Amino acid sequence: MVNMTLYLDVPSREELVKAIEGWEETVKWIAHGWDCEDEYWNDLSYREALNKVIDRYTSLTPLSKKLRKRIERVDEKFRQATVESRLCVWDTPAMIGALNGEVTMACDEYDPERYWYYYRWPHDAPDVYRKYDVYELQKHCYGLDFKKMEERELKKVASELIDEMHETMGRLQRKKSDGTECDVPSSS
């Protein structure tokens, strides 16, 4: 027996082509170089959207050789414009979770095989993204050493981070309400 998911909202070939075109256009921008985390997250959402369209489309119709080759070409261009990393793009913010008072690493798991594009960074992205894994990044950027710190130490650092975040947000809101320039510092 073959496992197969049948989708009720199967996209048309035109919708599939549009999703491919969106990824092709995005890869052109990625190849121009690093901008910022938010832009890169947005860029990669096009590849995930393409994955979803492909999954739904192929639930009823096989992917033609021509379209498969087109996707492979643009994916190869993306690979050439980026470097592989152990760090998933979604693991860059402070990963603090508190469940029943216990501080944990709060991150979604993205399968590196299926979501391979989430484990790639532009060549000129900050070193911290290209060279660290999620544990190293959390330790380097936020002082959260989930491998070595005791629970009480993690809680203390997490509490300090949250206080600092609230203080910064309050300061930014005051500046905004005063009509002064409101720049958010970059995390590089």
Phi, psi and omega in degrees: 000137182263131175280125181212137176263130177255123181261141179281333182251065181288126181289155176282169176300322180297321178293322176297314179299320179297319178295321177296315179300320178299319178291320178299315179296320180296318180298326176301317179292319179299320181296339177288342177122174185294138174244288177194169180305310184302316179295320181293319175303314179298316179303314184289341177297334177293323180288321178294320177299319177298317177305313182296318179295317178300313180303313182290317181298313184282357175292339178236331186232127177296149177286128180293155179300321181298314180290321178299316179296321179297316178295316179300320180296313182290324176297322178293321176298320177297315179300321180292331182272357185225171175236148179289147180218160174275353185260122174287140182301333182277358181259019184272331176289169176299126184260077182246125175230146178230111179241121182055036177082355181266128178279127181228168173279117184256091177217146176282146177267122174249121181299117182298338178285310182285317183255045183307327183291339176284351180249033178225144181228148176302150182305326184260013174293154179307144181310323185303328180279326186274338190249347184254160165261180186299322181291317179295319179296314180299322179290313184293314186274326189238356180074017181261102180259088184293343180273331188241336186282145174287161181306314183293325177294317178300317180298319181296312180296317179298318179297318178296319178297316180295317177299316179296319179297315179297319179298314179297315180297320178297317179297317179294320179294321178296317178299317181296317181289335176282347182085008178276166179302140183237087180260132175266127181296146178281159183259031182264000000 
